[in-house]
Amino acid sequence: MNQVSGSVEDYLAESIYIDWRNPNIVQKAKALAKSCDSELEVVKRCFEFVRDCIRHSWDYKANPVTCKASDVLESETGYCYAKSHLLAALLRANGVPAGLCYQRITITDDVPPFCLHGLNAVYLKEFGWYRMDARGNKEGVNAQCIPPIEQLAFPIKVDGEYDCQEIHAEPLEDIVAVLTSSKTYLDVAENLPDIAE
């Protein structure tokens, strides 16, 4: 179903926004992996840390606006996109290939307008590519990491919504542009990126 955009090595690479060689990222990644007995346990620990311990900017009305994985970790806050950058960084720091995925969903109440929503895919030796969504649970949202079953934050249920098929090694330019140019979480909310159907 999902299409990778390069080799497995691309999903282990460091970059400006998935800066997994940052010492704080490495330290947190190793702490999360400590005493884990399997790759899947490492993945679940990293997923649950980002889902449960990093505040979603909109849910918590939290600033600053973050984009780079190390900034998300330091500030303990980020929009779904930024949280996916951090999860990818933590997984890559533990040697697990991880990419970025997107959905096009409605913003509120299952009616247009639409926006992109950011989540992750991880390559698991036992299952292949597996999508998971660490945006943060709340009433009506119960995302889990239970491979091979996919339990994302938002099901596709309205005309115009869809799962984008590609697994990206790097964030989309439109998303980076919004996050890096916005001063507050409200600025992001008023300029959520979208793509044409």
Contact map, one row per residue, 1 for C-alpha under 8 A:
11100000000000000000000000000000000000000000000000000000000000000000000000000000000000000000000000000000000000000000000000000000000000000000000000000000000000000000100000000000000000000000000000000
11110000000000000000000000000000000000000000000000000000000000000000000000000000000000000000000000000000000000000000000000000000100000000000000000000000000000000000111000000000000000000000000000000
11111000000000000000000000000000000000000000000000000000000000000000000000000000000000000000000000000000000000000000000000000000000000000000000000000000000000000000111000000000000000000000000000000
01111110000000000000000000000000000000000000000000000000000000000000000000000000000000000000000000000000000000000000000000000000000000000000000000000000000000000000011100000000000000000000000000000
00111110000000000000000000000000000000000000000000000000000000000000000000000000000000000000000000000000000000000000000000000000000000000000000000000000000000000000011110000000000000000000000000000
00011111110000000000000000000000000000000000000000000000000000000000000000000000000000000000000000000000000000000000000000000000000000000000000000000000000000000000000010000000000000000000000000000
00011111111000000000000000000000000000000000000000000000000000000000000000000000000000000000000000000000000000000000000000000000000000000000000000000000000000000000000000000000000000000000000000000
00000111111100000000000000000000000000000000000000000000000000000000000000000000000000000000000010000000000000000000000000000000000000000000000000000000000000000000000000000000000000000000000000000
00000111111110000000000000000000000000000000000000000000000000000000000000000000000000000000000010000000000000000000000000000000000000000000000000000000000000000000000000000000000000000000000000000
00000111111110000000000000000000000000000000000000000000000000000000000000000000000000000000000000000000000000000000000000000000000000000000000000000000000000000000000010000000000000000000000000000
00000011111110000000000000000000000000000000000000000000000000000000000000000000000000000001000011100000000000000000000000000000000000000000000000000000000000000000000010000000000000000000000000000
00000001111111000000000000000000000000000000000000000000000000000000000000000000000000000001101111000000000000000000000000000000000000000000000000000000000000000000000000000000000000000000000000000
00000000111111100000000000000000000000000000000000000000000000000000000000000000000000000001000000000000000000000000000000000000000000000000000000000000000000000000000000000000000000000000000000000
00000000000111110111100000000000000000000000000000000000000000000000000000000000000000001000000000000000000000000000000000000000000000000000000000000000000000000000000000000000000000000000000000000
00000000000011111111000000000000000000000000000000000000000000000000000000000000000000000000000000000000000000000000000000000000000000000000000000000000000000000000000001000000000000000000000000000
00000000000001111110000000000000000000000000000000000000000000000001000000000000000000000000000000000000000000000000000000000000000000000000000000000000000000000000000000000000000000000000000000000
00000000000000111110000000000000000000000000000000000000000000000011100000000000000010000000000000000000000000000000000000000000000000000000000000000000000000000000000001100000000000000000000000000
00000000000001111111000000000000000000000000000000000000000000000001110000000000000011011000000000000000000000000000000000000000000000000000000000000000000000000000000001000000000000000000000000000
00000000000001111111110010000000000000000000000000000000000000000001110000000000000000001000000000000000000000000000000000000000000000000000000000000000000000000000000000000000000000000000000000000
00000000000001100111110011000000000000000000000000000000000000000000110000000000000000001101100000000000000000000000000000000000000000000000000000000000000000000000000000000000000000000000000000000
00000000000001000011111011000000000000000000000000000000000000000000000000000000000000000000100000000000000000000000000000000000000000000000000000000000000000000000000000000000000000000000000000000
00000000000000000011111111000000000000000000000000000000000000000000010000000000000000000000000000000000000000000000000000000000000000000000000000000000000000000000000000000000000000000000000000000
00000000000000000000111111100000000000000000000000000000000000000000000000000000000000000000000000000000000000000000000000000000000000000000000000000000000000000000000000000000000000000000000000000
00000000000000000000011111110000000000000000000000000000000000000000010010000000000000000000000000000000000000000000000000000000000000000000000000000000000000000000000000000000000000000000000000000
00000000000000000011111111111000000000000000000000000000000000000000110010000000000000001100100000000000000000000000000000000000000000000000000000000000000000000000000000000000000000000000000000000
00000000000000000001111111111100000000000000000000000000000000000000000000000000000000000100100000000000000000000000000000000000000000000000000000000000000000000000000000000000000000000000000000000
00000000000000000000001111111110000000000000000000000000000000000000000000000000000000000000000000000000000000000000000000000000000000000000000000000000000000000000000000000000000000000000000000000
00000000000000000000000111111111000000000000000000000000000000000000000000000000000000000100000000000000000000000000000000000000000000000000000000000000000000000000000000000000000000000000000000000
00000000000000000000000011111111100000000000010000000000000000000000000000000000000000000110110000000000000000000000000000000000000000000000000000000000000000000000000000000000000000000000000000000
00000000000000000000000001111111110000000000000000000000000000000000000000000000000000000000110000000000000000000000000000000000000000000000000000000000000000000000000000000000000000000000000000000
00000000000000000000000000111111110000000000000000000000000000000000000000000000000000000000000000000000000000000000000000000000000000000000000000000000000000000000000000000000000000000000000000000
00000000000000000000000000011111110000000100110000000000000000000000000000000000000000000000000000000000000000000000000000000000000000000000000000000000000000000000000000000000000000000000000000000
00000000000000000000000000001111111100001100110000000000000000000000000000000000000000000000010000000000000000000000000000000000000000000000000000000000000000000000000000000000000000000000000000000
00000000000000000000000000000111111100000000000000000000000000000000000000000000000000000000000000000000000000000000000000000000000000000000000000000000000000000000000000000000000000000000000000000
00000000000000000000000000000000111110000000000000000000000000000000000000000000000000000000000000000000000000000000000000000000000000000000000000000000000000000000000000000000000000000000000000000
00000000000000000000000000000000111111101100000000000000000000000000000000000000000000000000000000000000000000000000000000000000000000000000000000000000000000000000000000000000000000000000000000000
00000000000000000000000000000000001111101000000000000000000000000000000000000000000000000000000000000000000000000000000000000000000000000000000000000000000000000000000000000000000000000000000000000
00000000000000000000000000000000000111111100000000000000000000000000000000000000000000000000000000000000000000000000000000000000000000000000000000000000000000000000000000000000000000000000000000000
00000000000000000000000000000000000111111110000000000000000000000000000000000000000000000000000100000000000000000000000000010000000000000000000000000000000000000000000000000000000000000000000000000
00000000000000000000000000000000000001111111000000000000000000000000000000000000000000000000000000000000000000000000000000010000000000000000000000000000000000000000000000000000000000000000000000000
00000000000000000000000000000000100111111111100000000000000000000000000000000000000000000000000000000000000000000000000000000000000000000000000000000000000000000000000000000000000000000000000000000
00000000000000000000000000000001100101111111110000000000000000000000000000000000000000000000010000000000000000000000000000000000000000000000000000000000000000000000000000000000000000000000000000000
00000000000000000000000000000000000000111111111000000000000000000000000000000000000000000010000100000000000000000000000000000000000000000000000000000000000000000000000000000000000000000000000000000
00000000000000000000000000000000000000011111111100000000000000000000000000000000000000000000000000000000000000000000000000000000000000000000000010000000000000000000000000000000000000000000000000000
00000000000000000000000000000001100000001111111110000000000000000000000000000000000000000000000000000000000000000000000000000000000000000000000000000000000000000000000000000000000000000000000000000
00000000000000000000000000001001100000000111111111000000000000000000000000000000000000100110000000000000000000000000000000000000000000000000000000000000000000000000000000000000000000000000000000000
00000000000000000000000000000000000000000011111111100000000000000000000000000000000000100000000000000000000000000000000000000000000001000000000010000000000000000000000000000000000000000000000000000
00000000000000000000000000000000000000000001111111111000000000000000000000000000000000000000000000000000000000000000000000000000000001000000000000000000000000000000000000000000000000000000000000000
00000000000000000000000000000000000000000000111111111100000000000000000000000000000000000000000000000000000000000000000000000000000000000000000000000000000000000000000000000000000000000000000000000
00000000000000000000000000000000000000000000011111111100000000000000000000000000001001100000000000000000000000000000000000000000000001110000000000000000000000000000000000000000000000000000000000000
00000000000000000000000000000000000000000000001111111110000000000000000000000000001000000000000000000000000000000000000000000000000011111000000000000000000000000000000000000000000000000000000000000
00000000000000000000000000000000000000000000000111111110000000000000000000000000000000000000000000000000000000000000000000000000000001011000000000000000000000000000000000000000000000000000000000000
00000000000000000000000000000000000000000000000111111110000000000000000000010000000000000000000000000000000000000000000000000000000000000000000000000000000000000000000000000000000000000000000000000
00000000000000000000000000000000000000000000000011111111000000000000000110011100001000000000000000000000000000000000000000000000000000010000000000000000000000000000000000000000000000000000000000000
00000000000000000000000000000000000000000000000000111111101101000000000000011100000000000000000000000000000000000000000000000000000000010000000000000000000000000000000000000000000000000000000000000
00000000000000000000000000000000000000000000000000000111111101000000000000001111001000000000000000000000000000000000000000000000000000110000000000000000000000000000000000000000000000000000000000000
00000000000000000000000000000000000000000000000000000011111111101000000000001110000000000000000000000000000000000000000000000000000000000000000000000000000000000000000000000000000000001000000000000
00000000000000000000000000000000000000000000000000000001111111000000000000000010000000000000000000000000000000000000000000000000000000000000000000000000000000000000000000000000000000001100100000000
00000000000000000000000000000000000000000000000000000011111111000000000000000000000000000000000000000000000000000000000000000000000000000000000000000000000000000000000000000000000000000000000000000
00000000000000000000000000000000000000000000000000000011111111000000000000000000000000000000000000000000000000000000000000000000000000000000000000000000000000000000000000000000000000000000000000000
00000000000000000000000000000000000000000000000000000000111111100000000000000000000000000000000000000000000000000000000000000000000000000000000000000000000000000000000000000000000000001000000000000
00000000000000000000000000000000000000000000000000000011111111111000000000001000000000000000000000000000000000000000000000000000000000000000000000000000000000000000000000000000000000001000000000000
00000000000000000000000000000000000000000000000000000000100011111000000000001000000000000000000000000000000000000000000000000000000000000000000000000000000000000000000000000000000000011000000000000
00000000000000000000000000000000000000000000000000000000000001111100000000101100000000000000000000000000000000000000000000000000000000000000000000000000000000000000000000000000000000111000000000000
00000000000000000000000000000000000000000000000000000000100001111110000000001110000000000000000000000000000000000000000000000000000000000000000000000000000000000000000000000000001101111001000000000
00000000000000000000000000000000000000000000000000000000000000011111101100101110010000000000000000000000000000000000000000000000000000000000000000000000000000000000000000000000001100000000000000000
00000000000000001000000000000000000000000000000000000000000000001111101100000100110010000000000000000000000000000000000000000000000000000000000000000000000000000000000000000001001100000000000000000
00000000000000011110000000000000000000000000000000000000000000000111111100000000010011000000000000000000000000000000000000000000000000000000000000000000000000000000000000000000000000000000000000000
00000000000000001111000010000000000000000000000000000000000000000111111110000000011011101000000000000000000000000000000000000000000000000000000000000000000000000000000000000000000000000000000000000
00000000000000000111010110000000000000000000000000000000000000000001111111000000000001000000000000000000000000000000000000000000000000000000000000000000000000000000000000000000000000000000000000000
00000000000000000000000000000000000000000000000000000000000000000111111111100000000000000000000000000000000000000000000000000000000000000000000000000000000000000000000000000000000000000000000000000
00000000000000000000000000000000000000000000000000000100000000000111111111111100011001000000000000000000000000000000000000000000000000000000000000000000000000000000000000000000000000000000000000000
00000000000000000000000110000000000000000000000000000100000000000000111111111000000001000000000000000000000000000000000000000000000000000000000000000000000000000000000000000000000000000000000000000
00000000000000000000000000000000000000000000000000000000000000000000011111110000000000000000000000000000000000000000000000000000000000000000000000000000000000000000000000000000000000000000000000000
00000000000000000000000000000000000000000000000000000000000000010100001111111000000000000000000000000000000000000000000000000000000000000000000000000000000000000000000000000000000000000000000000000
00000000000000000000000000000000000000000000000000001110000000000000000111111100000000000000000000000000000000000000000000000000000000000000000000000000000000000000000000000000000000000000000000000
00000000000000000000000000000000000000000000000000000111100001111100000110111110001000000000000000000000000000000000000000000000000000000000000000000000000000000000000000000000000000000000000000000
00000000000000000000000000000000000000000000000000000111100000011110000100011111111000000000000000000000000000000000000000000000000000000000000000000000000000000000000000000000000000000000000000000
00000000000000000000000000000000000000000000000000000001110000001100000000001111111000000000000000000000000000000000000000000000000000100000000000000000000000000000000000000000000000000000000000000
00000000000000000000000000000000000000000000000000000001000000000000000000000111111100000000000000000000000000000000111000000000000001100000000000000000000000000000000000000000000000000000000000000
00000000000000000000000000000000000000000000000000000000000000000010000000000111111110000000000000000000000000000000111000000000000000000000000000000000000000000000000000000010000000000000000000000
00000000000000000000000000000000000000000000000000000000000000000111100100000111111111000000000000000000000000000000000000000000000000000000000000000000000000000000000000000000000000000000000000000
00000000000000000000000000000000000000000000000001100101000000000000100100001111111111100000000000000000000000000000000000000000000001100000000000000000000000000000000000000000000000000000000000000
00000000000000000000000000000000000000000000000000000000000000000000000000000001111111110000000000010000000000000000011100000000000011100000000000000000000000000000000000000000000000000000000000000
00000000000000001100000000000000000000000000000000000000000000000011100000000000111111111000000000010000000000000000000000000000000000000000000000000000000000000000000000100000000000000000000000000
00000000000000000100000000000000000000000000000001000000000000000001110110000000011111111100000000000000000000000000000000000000000000000000000000000000000000000000000000000000000000000000000000000
00000000000000000000000000000000000000000000011001000000000000000000100000000000001111111110000000000000000000000000000100000000000001000000000000000000000000000000000000000000000000000000000000000
00000000000000000100000000000000000000000000000000000000000000000000000000000000000111111111000001110000000000000000000100000000000000000000000000000000000000000000000000000000000000000000000000000
00000000000001000111000010000000000000000000000000000000000000000000100000000000000011111111100001000000000000000000000000000000000000000000000000000000000000000000000000000000000000000000000000000
00000000000000000001000011011000000000000000010000000000000000000000000000000000000001111111110000000000000000000000000000000000000000000000000000000000000000000000000000000000000000000000000000000
00000000000000000000000000001000000000000010010000000000000000000000000000000000000000111111111111000000000000000000000000000000000000000000000000000000000000000000000000000000000000000000000000000
00000000001110000001000000000000000000000000000000000000000000000000000000000000000000011111111111000000000000000000000000000000000000000000000000000000000000000000000000000000000000000000000000000
00000000000100000001100011001100000000000000000000000000000000000000000000000000000000001111111100000000000000000000000000000000000000000000000000000000000000000000000000000000000000000000000000000
00000000000000000000000000001100100000000100000000000000000000000000000000000000000000000111111100000000000000000000000000000000000000000000000000000000000000000000000000000000000000000000000000000
00000000000100000000000000000000000000000000000000000000000000000000000000000000000000000011111110000000000000000000000000000000000000000000000000000000000000000000000000000000000000000000000000000
00000000000100000000000000000000000000100010000000000000000000000000000000000000000000000011111111000000000000000000000001110000000000000000000000000000000000000000000000000000000000000000000000000
00000001101100000000000000000000000000000000000000000000000000000000000000000000000000000011001111100000000000000000000001100000000000000000000000000000000000000000000000000000000000000000000000000
00000000001100000000000000000000000000000000000000000000000000000000000000000000000000011011000111110000000000000000000111100000000000000000000000000000000000000000000010000000000000000000000000000
00000000001000000000000000000000000000000000000000000000000000000000000000000000000000010000000011111000000000000000000111000000000000000000000000000000000000000000001111000000000000000000000000000
00000000000000000000000000000000000000000000000000000000000000000000000000000000000110010000000001111100000000000000011110000000000000000000000000000000000000000000001111100000000000000000000000000
00000000000000000000000000000000000000000000000000000000000000000000000000000000000000000000000000111110000000000000011110000000001000000000000000000000000000000001111100000000000000000000000000000
00000000000000000000000000000000000000000000000000000000000000000000000000000000000000000000000000011111000000000001111000000000000000000000000000000000000000000011000000000000000000000000000000000
00000000000000000000000000000000000000000000000000000000000000000000000000000000000000000000000000001111100000000001111000000000000000000000000000000000000000001111000000000000000000000000000000000
00000000000000000000000000000000000000000000000000000000000000000000000000000000000000000000000000000111110000000111100000000000000000000000000000000000000000011111000000000000000000000000000001100
00000000000000000000000000000000000000000000000000000000000000000000000000000000000000000000000000000011111000000111100000000000000000000000000000000000010100011100000000000000000000000000000000000
00000000000000000000000000000000000000000000000000000000000000000000000000000000000000000000000000000001111111111110000000000000000000000000000000000000000001001000000000000000000000000000000000000
00000000000000000000000000000000000000000000000000000000000000000000000000000000000000000000000000000000111111111110000000000000000000000000000000000000000000000000000000000000000000000000000000000
00000000000000000000000000000000000000000000000000000000000000000000000000000000000000000000000000000000011111110000000000000000000000000000000000000000000000000000000000000000000000000000000000000
00000000000000000000000000000000000000000000000000000000000000000000000000000000000000000000000000000000011111100000000000000000000000000000000000000000000000000000000000000000000000000000000000000
00000000000000000000000000000000000000000000000000000000000000000000000000000000000000000000000000000000011111110000000000000000000000000000000000000000000001000000000000000000000000000000000000000
00000000000000000000000000000000000000000000000000000000000000000000000000000000000000000000000000000000011111111100000000000000000000000000000000000000000001000000000000000000000000000000000000000
00000000000000000000000000000000000000000000000000000000000000000000000000000000000000000000000000000000011101111100000000000000000000000000000000000000000000000000000000000000000000000000000000000
00000000000000000000000000000000000000000000000000000000000000000000000000000000000000000000000000000000011000111110000000000000000000000000000000000000000000000000000000000000000000000000000000000
00000000000000000000000000000000000000000000000000000000000000000000000000000000000000000000000000000001111000111111000000000000000000000000000000000000000000011000000000000000000000000000000001000
00000000000000000000000000000000000000000000000000000000000000000000000000000000000000000000000000000001111000001111100000000000000000000000000000000000000000000000000000000000000000000000000111100
00000000000000000000000000000000000000000000000000000000000000000000000000000000000000000000000000000111100000000111110000000000000000000000000000000000000000000000000000000000000000000000000111100
00000000000000000000000000000000000000000000000000000000000000000000000000000001100000000000000000000111100000000011111000000000000000000000000000000000000000000000000000000000000000000000000000000
00000000000000000000000000000000000000000000000000000000000000000000000000000001100100000000000000011110000000000001111100000000000010100000000000000000000000000000000000000000000000000000000000000
00000000000000000000000000000000000000000000000000000000000000000000000000000001100100000000000000011110000000000000111110000000001111100000000000000000000000000000000000000000000000000000000000000
00000000000000000000000000000000000000000000000000000000000000000000000000000000000100110000000001111000000000000000011111000000001111000000000000000000000000000000000000000000000000000000000000000
00000000000000000000000000000000000000000000000000000000000000000000000000000000000000000000000001111000000000000000001111100000111100000000000000000000000000000000001000000000000000000000000000000
00000000000000000000000000000000000000000000000000000000000000000000000000000000000000000000000111100000000000000000000111110001111100000000000000000000000000000000000000000000000000000000000000000
00000000000000000000000000000000000000000000000000000000000000000000000000000000000000000000000111000000000000000000000011111011110000000000000000000000000000000000000000000000000000000000000000000
00000000000000000000000000000000000000110000000000000000000000000000000000000000000000000000000100000000000000000000000001111111110000000000000000000000000000000000000000000000000000000000000000000
00000000000000000000000000000000000000000000000000000000000000000000000000000000000000000000000000000000000000000000000000111111000000000000000000000000000000000000000000000000000000000000000000000
00000000000000000000000000000000000000000000000000000000000000000000000000000000000000000000000000000000000000000000000000011111000000000000000000000000000000000000000000000000000000000000000000000
00000000000000000000000000000000000000000000000000000000000000000000000000000000000000000000000000000000000000000000000000111111110000000000000000110000000000000000000000000000000000000000000000000
00000000000000000000000000000000000000000000000000000000000000000000000000000000000000000000000000000000000000000000000001111111110000000000000000000000000000000000000000000000000000000000000000000
01000000000000000000000000000000000000000000000000000000000000000000000000000000000000000000000000000000000000000000000011110011111000000000000000000000000000000000000000000000000000000000000000000
00000000000000000000000000000000000000000000000000000000000000000000000000000000000000000000000000000000000000000000000011110011111100000000000000110100000000000000000000000000000000000000000000000
00000000000000000000000000000000000000000000000000000000000000000000000000000000000000000000000000001000000000000000001111000000111110000000000000000101000000000000000000000000000000000000000000000
00000000000000000000000000000000000000000000000000000000000000000000000000000000000000000000000000000000000000000000001111000000011111000000001110000111000000000000000000000000000000000000000000000
00000000000000000000000000000000000000000000000000100000000000000000000000000000000100000000000000000000000000000000011100000000001111110000001100000011100000000000000000000000000000000000000000000
00000000000000000000000000000000000000000000001101110000000000000000000000000001001100100000000000000000000000000000001100000000000111111000001000000000000000000000000000000000000000000000000000000
00000000000000000000000000000000000000000000000001100001000000000000000000000011001100000000000000000000000000000000011000000000000011111000000000000000100000000000000000000000000000000000000000000
00000000000000000000000000000000000000000000000001110111000000000000000000000000000000000000000000000000000000000000000000000000000011111100101000000000000000000000000000000000000000000000000000000
00000000000000000000000000000000000000000000000000110000000000000000000000000000000000000000000000000000000000000000000000000000000001111111111000000000100000000000000000000000000000000000000000000
00000000000000000000000000000000000000000000000000000000000000000000000000000000000000000000000000000000000000000000000000000000000000011111110000000000000000000000000000000000000000000000000000000
00000000000000000000000000000000000000000000000000000000000000000000000000000000000000000000000000000000000000000000000000000000000000001111110000000000000000000000000000000000000000000000000000000
00000000000000000000000000000000000000000000000000000000000000000000000000000000000000000000000000000000000000000000000000000000000000001111110000000000000000000000000000000000000000000000000000000
00000000000000000000000000000000000000000000000000000000000000000000000000000000000000000000000000000000000000000000000000000000000000011111111000000000110000000000000000000000000000000000000000000
00000000000000000000000000000000000000000000000000000000000000000000000000000000000000000000000000000000000000000000000000000000000000001111111100000011100000000000000000000000000000000000000000000
00000000000000000000000000000000000000000000000000000000000000000000000000000000000000000000000000000000000000000000000000000000000111011000111110000011100000000000000000000000000000000000000000000
00000000000000000000000000000000000000000000000000000000000000000000000000000000000000000000000000000000000000000000000000000000000110000000011111000111000000000000000000000000000000000000000000000
00000000000000000000000000000000000000000001001000000000000000000000000000000000000000000000000000000000000000000000000000000000000100000000001111101110000000000000000000000000000000000000000000000
00000000000000000000000000000000000000000000000000000000000000000000000000000000000000000000000000000000000000000000000000000000000000000000000111111110000000000000000000000000000000000000000000000
00000000000000000000000000000000000000000000000000000000000000000000000000000000000000000000000000000000000000000000000000000010010000000000000011111100000000000000000000000000000000000000000000000
00000000000000000000000000000000000000000000000000000000000000000000000000000000000000000000000000000000000000000000000000000010010000000000000001111100000000000000000000000000000000000000000000000
00000000000000000000000000000000000000000000000000000000000000000000000000000000000000000000000000000000000000000000000000000000000000000000000011111110000000000000000000000000000000000000000000000
00000000000000000000000000000000000000000000000000000000000000000000000000000000000000000000000000000000000000000000000000000000011100000000000111111111000000000000000000000000000000000000000000000
00000000000000000000000000000000000000000000000000000000000000000000000000000000000000000000000000000000000000000000000000000000000110000000011111001111100000000000000000000000000000000000000000000
00000000000000000000000000000000000000000000000000000000000000000000000000000000000000000000000000000000000000000000000000000000001110000000011100000111111000000000000000000000000000000000000000000
00000000000000000000000000000000000000000000000000000000000000000000000000000000000000000000000000000000000000000000000000000000000010101000111000000011111000000000000000000000000000000000000000000
00000000000000000000000000000000000000000000000000000000000000000000000000000000000000000000000000000000100000000000000000000000000000000000100000000001111100000000000000000000000000000000000000000
00000000000000000000000000000000000000000000000000000000000000000000000000000000000000000000000000000000000000000000000000000000000000000000000000000001111110000000000000000000000000000000000000000
00000000000000000000000000000000000000000000000000000000000000000000000000000000000000000000000000000000100000000000000000000000000000000000000000000000011111001110000000000000000000000000000000000
00000000000000000000000000000000000000000000000000000000000000000000000000000000000000000000000000000000000000000000000000000000000000000000000000000000001111101000000000000000000000000000000000000
00000000000000000000000000000000000000000000000000000000000000000000000000000000000000000000000000000000010001100000000000000000000000000000000000000000000111111000000000000000000000000000000000000
00000000000000000000000000000000000000000000000000000000000000000000000000000000000000000000000000000000000000000000000000000000000000000000000000000000000011111000000000000000000000000000000000000
00000000000000000000000000000000000000000000000000000000000000000000000000000000000000000000000000000001100000000100000000000000000000000000000000000000000001111100000000000000000000000000000000001
00000000000000000000000000000000000000000000000000000000000000000000000000000000000000000000000000000011110000000100000000000000000000000000000000000000000111111110000000000000000000000000000000000
00000000000000000000000000000000000000000000000000000000000000000000000000000000000000000000000000000011100000000000000000000000000000000000000000000000000100011111000000000000000000000000000000000
00000000000000000000000000000000000000000000000000000000000000000000000000000000000000000000000000000111000000000000000000000000000000000000000000000000000100001111100000000000000000000000000000000
00000000000000000000000000000000000000000000000000000000000000000000000000000000000000000000000000001111000000000000000000000000000000000000000000000000000000000111110000000000000000000000000000000
11100000000000000000000000000000000000000000000000000000000000000000000000000000000000000000000000001000000000000000000000000000000000000000000000000000000000000011111000000000000000000000000000000
01111000000000000000000000000000000000000000000000000000000000000000000000000000000000000000000000001000000000000000000000000000000000000000000000000000000000000001111100000000000000000000000000000
01111000000000000000000000000000000000000000000000000000000000000000000000000000000000000000000000111000000000000000000010000000000000000000000000000000000000000000111110000000000000000000000000000
00011000000000000000000000000000000000000000000000000000000000000000000000000000000000000000000000111000000000000000000000000000000000000000000000000000000000000000011111110000000000000000000000000
00001100011000000000000000000000000000000000000000000000000000000000000000000000000000000000000001110000000000000000000000000000000000000000000000000000000000000000001111100000000000000000000000000
00000000000000101100000000000000000000000000000000000000000000000000000000000000000000000000000000110000000000000000000000000000000000000000000000000000000000000000000111110000000000000000000000000
00000000000000001000000000000000000000000000000000000000000000000000000000000000000010000000000000010000000000000000000000000000000000000000000000000000000000000000000111111011000000000000000000000
00000000000000000000000000000000000000000000000000000000000000000000000000000000000000000000000000000000000000000000000000000000000000000000000000000000000000000000000101111111000000000000000000000
00000000000000000000000000000000000000000000000000000000000000000000000000000000000000000000000000000000000000000000000000000000000000000000000000000000000000000000000000111111100000000000000000000
00000000000000000000000000000000000000000000000000000000000000000000000000000000000000000000000000000000000000000000000000000000000000000000000000000000000000000000000000011111110000000000000010000
00000000000000000000000000000000000000000000000000000000000000000000000000000000100000000000000000000000000000000000000000000000000000000000000000000000000000000000000000111111111000000000000010000
00000000000000000000000000000000000000000000000000000000000000000010000000000000000000000000000000000000000000000000000000000000000000000000000000000000000000000000000000111111111100000000000000000
00000000000000000000000000000000000000000000000000000000000000000000000000000000000000000000000000000000000000000000000000000000000000000000000000000000000000000000000000001111111110000000000000000
00000000000000000000000000000000000000000000000000000000000000000000000000000000000000000000000000000000000000000000000000000000000000000000000000000000000000000000000000000111111111000001001110000
00000000000000000000000000000000000000000000000000000000000000001110000000000000000000000000000000000000000000000000000000000000000000000000000000000000000000000000000000000011111111000001000000000
00000000000000000000000000000000000000000000000000000000000000001110000000000000000000000000000000000000000000000000000000000000000000000000000000000000000000000000000000000001111111000000000000000
00000000000000000000000000000000000000000000000000000000000000000000000000000000000000000000000000000000000000000000000000000000000000000000000000000000000000000000000000000000111111100000000000000
00000000000000000000000000000000000000000000000000000000000000001000000000000000000000000000000000000000000000000000000000000000000000000000000000000000000000000000000000000000011111111011000000000
00000000000000000000000000000000000000000000000000000000000000011000000000000000000000000000000000000000000000000000000000000000000000000000000000000000000000000000000000000000000011111010000000000
00000000000000000000000000000000000000000000000000000000000000111000000000000000000000000000000000000000000000000000000000000000000000000000000000000000000000000000000000000000000001111111000000000
00000000000000000000000000000000000000000000000000000000110011111000000000000000000000000000000000000000000000000000000000000000000000000000000000000000000000000000000000000000000001111111100000000
00000000000000000000000000000000000000000000000000000000010000000000000000000000000000000000000000000000000000000000000000000000000000000000000000000000000000000000000000000000000000011111110000000
00000000000000000000000000000000000000000000000000000000000000000000000000000000000000000000000000000000000000000000000000000000000000000000000000000000000000000000000000000000000001111111111000000
00000000000000000000000000000000000000000000000000000000000000001000000000000000000000000000000000000000000000000000000000000000000000000000000000000000000000000000000000000000011001011111111100000
00000000000000000000000000000000000000000000000000000000010000000000000000000000000000000000000000000000000000000000000000000000000000000000000000000000000000000000000000000000000000001111111100000
00000000000000000000000000000000000000000000000000000000000000000000000000000000000000000000000000000000000000000000000000000000000000000000000000000000000000000000000000000000000000000111111100000
00000000000000000000000000000000000000000000000000000000000000000000000000000000000000000000000000000000000000000000000000000000000000000000000000000000000000000000000000000000010000000011111110000
00000000000000000000000000000000000000000000000000000000000000000000000000000000000000000000000000000000000000000011000000000000000000000000000000000000000000000000000000000000010000000001111111000
00000000000000000000000000000000000000000000000000000000000000000000000000000000000000000000000000000000000000000011000000000000000000000000000000000000000000000000000000000110010000000000001111100
00000000000000000000000000000000000000000000000000000000000000000000000000000000000000000000000000000001000000000111000000000000000000000000000000000000000000000000000000000000000000000000000111110
00000000000000000000000000000000000000000000000000000000000000000000000000000000000000000000000000000001000000000011000000000000000000000000000000000000000000000000000000000000000000000000000011111
00000000000000000000000000000000000000000000000000000000000000000000000000000000000000000000000000000000000000000000000000000000000000000000000000000000000000000000000000000000000000000000000001111
00000000000000000000000000000000000000000000000000000000000000000000000000000000000000000000000000000000000000000000000000000000000000000000000000000000000000010000000000000000000000000000000000111
